[in-house]
């Protein structure tokens, strides 16, 4: 596809679902699945909070991959109301295609009457609530607790020392947390016609993530491994969840790459600190148009309990 004249963050989130699907660390997912089944055996249902849940990608993925127990109360929180609205529509469309009975706007009479969406089969009952709010505010003010808190591609854009205590305090006794696709400081494009320029651009991009005025950081994945125990957490599983996009592109992956390059342009292009940056980003977009650009970006999935 040609270089877009404008970008949609919702389209970016949708385009990266396929990339995340390939990336997620399956042994960590296996451990999470087994633990949730054990919690369900004890409790009868499982309460999940998905912070920064956006389009509901993780909810649909966990259901599609049979990673959730049969009875779940699933709360999606995101500060962007329009993204949540689009996520609602995508969940409804996906659920109907997947064979769920869909009850919109009513959770029924079994403790989930306030749910926005009820998905059910002969054995499953998934009550979905969508909350437009700042995740930190919700975690700080909530009286409820959860058996699992999911924060996908989230902790690398917030203050880790603030986020972890709030997440951990929101867990029920024996609760779990799951932090997949947490960026960990390595990005590479191929082919690389000018390795020296490439290194300067990528390093500058990562440096913008580590700027003092910006929450989060470029190496949050590995920082989690050291920081989680400091706040009373125990890591049960961790592994790489690298983005790998190669040709031929599948789905909307060409758009995904174009949009990712726009992040470089926004973060680095305006500084004027790197000679030939404009030529670099133009050539990278052109390589996507030719179907030649590949990407590898390193992330970690980290899962545990308190």
Secondary structure, 3 states (H helix, E strand, C coil): CCCCCCCCHHHHHHHHHHHHHHHCCHHHHHHHHHHHHHHHHHHCCEEEEEECCCCCHHHHHHHHCCCCCCEEEEEEEECCHHHHHHHHHHHHHHHHHCCCEEEECCCCCCCCCCCCEEEECCCCEEEEEEEECCHHHHHHHCCCCEEEEECCCCHHHCCHHHHHHHHHHCEEEEEEEEEEEEEEEEEEEECCCCHHHHHHHHHHHHHHHCCCCCCCCCCHHHHHHHHHHHCCCEEEEEEECCEEECCCCCCCHHHHHHHHHHHHHHHHHHHCCCCCHHHHHHHHHHHHHCCCCEEEEEEEEEEEEC
